[in-house]
Amino acid sequence: CTTGSGLFPLGQINVMVLTDVHSWVAGHLPHEPKNDADYGDVLSFYEHLRDKCHEEEKDLFFVMNGDFIDGTGLTTNPPTRLIPILQQMPWDAVNI
């Protein structure tokens, strides 16, 4: 698979895992520019990778590995403001 920055090898089975987001739905700028990606960036990357896997007849699983609630003002119990965003993501599995 070729990405914008070079080669990204794909296996027959591929797993894209998102973990430890801590309800940072809008990225980390200006605090951590190296770690800045929002759910839109994640979704775009997943869709690109999914399309490449489909072209090469390879499997891709998209997993939310948990630890996505605690951390920002969007955190409530239950996470009523965060759930609508998470429901829009095409997860194959979610670890709560």
C-alpha positions, 0 to 999 in steps of 0.5 A: 500500500502506498501512502502519502509519505511512502510505503505502508506494508499490508498483511493478509489481515490488518488491524487498525487500533485506536486507543487512549483517546481520553475524549480528545475529539478535536485533536491536541493542538496547540499542546501536542502538535505531534499528536494532533489528529481528530476523529475526522483525521482518523476516519479519513485514514481508515477509509483510505486504508480500507480502500487499499485493503479492498483493492488488494483483497486483504482484510482490515479490522477497525478497533477502538481499544478503550480508554476513550472517555476520561480526559476532557470537558466532554467527559460525563457519566454516561458519556452523552456528548461523546457517544454520538461521535463514537457512533459515527465511526465504523468500528468492527470492535469496541473495548469498553 
